Amino acid sequence: MGEAKRRKEALGDKYGKDQTIFPWLPITKAQGEQFVEWTTKGAWIGIGIMIAAWFTIRFIGPAFGWWEVY
């Protein structure tokens, strides 16, 4: 008997279903990985927006006289 058949017999009805991260939390491991991907992309987008805002305020703004730089 192969390993897959032994695992299928041991798990019973749970065989082939995604595992949850914690038994009391209804989030699967795949959903957890997807959450990490989305938050990582969001963080990089936020960093890019912050750099663009800094560049605008620091260099472009004073060129148009928005802020006095002493």
ABEGO torsion letter per residue (X at the ends): XBAAAAAAAAAEAABGBBBBABAABABBAAAAAAAAAAAAAAAAAAAAAAAAAAAAAAAAAAAAGABBBX
